[in-house]
Amino acid sequence: MKLNYYPETDSLYIDLSERTSVESREISEGVVLDYDADGNLVGIDIDNAGVKVDIQKLTVSKLPAPETALANQGMHPTAQKPGGG
């Protein structure tokens, strides 16, 4: 996930995925959701971000540890590749 702030337009774009957006829907004034070809949410665009969100502060909490992310993909974090690699 990437957060990109554009001061020249006072907009904040939150990239949720590397997939290309093919459809956009404005859900409230100045807040647009971007979707990929499969209908998955891939980004959020917030216009006038300086008014709508506190862009000076970012708090991240309770993200899964890399081990948890691997386990969710069916992989064990200490598993080795076949052949000992």
C-alpha positions in Angstrom: 0.0 0.0 0.0 1.3 3.5 -0.8 0.1 6.9 0.3 0.9 9.7 -2.1 0.1 13.4 -1.2 0.1 16.0 -4.0 0.5 19.4 -2.5 -0.1 21.3 -5.8 -3.7 19.9 -5.9 -4.1 19.1 -2.1 -5.0 15.5 -3.0 -4.2 12.3 -1.3 -4.1 9.0 -3.3 -4.0 5.7 -1.4 -2.8 2.9 -3.7 -4.2 -0.3 -2.3 -2.9 -2.5 -5.2 -0.6 -2.5 -8.2 -3.5 -3.3 -10.4 -4.7 -0.8 -13.0 -7.9 1.2 -12.3 -10.6 0.9 -14.9 -13.6 2.4 -13.1 -14.0 5.2 -10.6 -17.0 6.0 -8.4 -17.4 9.2 -6.3 -18.8 8.1 -3.0 -19.0 11.6 -1.5 -17.9 15.0 -2.5 -14.2 14.8 -3.5 -13.8 11.1 -2.4 -13.4 8.7 -5.3 -12.9 4.9 -5.2 -11.0 3.2 -8.0 -11.7 -0.3 -9.1 -9.9 -2.8 -11.3 -11.4 -4.9 -14.1 -12.6 -7.5 -11.6 -14.3 -5.0 -9.4 -11.7 -5.0 -6.7 -10.9 -1.7 -4.9 -7.4 -0.6 -5.9 -7.3 3.0 -4.8 -8.8 5.9 -3.0 -8.5 9.5 -4.1 -9.3 12.3 -1.6 -9.5 15.9 -3.0 -9.0 18.8 -0.6 -7.2 16.3 1.7 -5.8 19.1 3.9 -9.4 19.8 5.0 -10.7 16.3 5.1 -7.9 14.3 6.8 -5.0 15.0 9.1 -2.2 14.7 6.5 0.5 15.6 9.1 -0.1 12.4 11.1 -0.1 8.7 10.1 -0.7 6.0 12.6 -0.2 2.4 11.7 -1.3 -0.3 14.1 -1.8 -4.0 14.2 -0.3 -4.8 10.8 0.4 -8.5 10.4 3.9 -9.5 11.0 5.7 -10.9 7.9 5.3 -14.4 9.4 1.6 -13.9 9.7 1.4 -12.7 6.1 3.3 -15.8 4.9 1.1 -18.1 7.0 -2.0 -16.6 5.4 -0.5 -17.5 2.0 -0.1 -21.2 3.1 3.7 -20.8 3.7 5.7 -21.3 6.8 8.0 -18.4 7.6 11.0 -20.6 8.2 10.3 -23.0 5.3 13.2 -23.5 2.9 13.0 -23.9 -0.8 13.5 -27.4 -2.2 17.1 -28.3 -2.5 18.1 -26.4 0.7 18.0 -22.9 -0.9 
